[in-house]
Amino acid sequence: MTITLYSGPISMFARKAEIALGEKGLEFERIMVPFTQAAGYSPKDPNVLAANPKAQVPVLVDGDLTMFDSTLIFEYLDETYPVPALWPKDPKERARGRMLELFADEILLPAVRPIMHRSVPPTSAEARAKEEEAGKRGELVLLEHYQALENRIGDSEYLVGDFSYADIGTFMALIFAQRLKGPRLDGHPKLAAWYARVGARPAVKKVADDLIASDRVLSPTLYQ
Ligand SMILES: N[C@@H](CCC(=O)N[C@@H](CS)C(=O)NCC(=O)O)C(=O)O
């Protein structure tokens, strides 16, 4: 076994890389870095510190290559292990897919941030009321994104062509919205059906189940 992935139990980005490796049918050793709600990613894993100047997971080691960043890992995996392809062949479709994947990381996930306080116990009832006020405003933005995704999916099975990295990134951002008790997907039937379809894929389900199992331990406030 030559591939090692440094991952985090409730890291959207690292879990994306786990799904990609699973979809490619690649065996790998997973090393979970420490994470708690109180201390975050401290103390840092020394190998992650050495590999990534941003000191973040995921970090992938494949033979003599050590690399970081989930999106760059997607690119590397498709070039090195091309079957099954997780980007469309057509350059324009691929460009659309890459934009959707960027949208998931840089627009959709940040829209989830205003409800992240829900994963930790409130400091006071007053503080929580303020956080919830901002959270409710954030949820309206999330609903707009749900609608855009609903329109995008239409009658297609996946976001762009066959199942792709765009689906992985979007699914992971949405699992965060769901675990943080953000707006349900029911009001957006095509998006809800897509979410169920992606979540039923064995490689996705394995990682999603493991993430939620970790979350139950790390973020009990979400499951009371
Ligand atoms: N753009 C990076 C983001 C990676 C990232 O933010 N990782 C988080 C976990 S989800 C992390 O390791 N945070 C620790 C820190 O920033 O100190 C990617 O796509 O891999």
The ligand as an ORCA input file, in Angstrom:
! r2SCAN-3c Opt
* xyz 0 1
  N      -8.573     24.487      0.552
  C      -8.210     23.416      1.456
  C      -8.911     23.650      2.810
  C      -8.450     22.642      3.855
  C      -8.991     22.977      5.237
  O      -9.557     24.053      5.487
  N      -8.797     22.021      6.156
  C      -9.240     22.212      7.522
  C     -10.111     21.049      7.971
  S     -11.654     21.055      7.118
  C      -8.036     22.229      8.454
  O      -7.170     21.391      8.369
  N      -8.024     23.199      9.341
  C      -7.016     23.334     10.328
  C      -6.488     24.729     10.382
  O      -6.790     25.544      9.484
  O      -5.739     25.006     11.315
  C      -8.598     22.082      0.839
  O      -9.458     22.069     -0.049
  O      -8.008     21.059      1.198
*
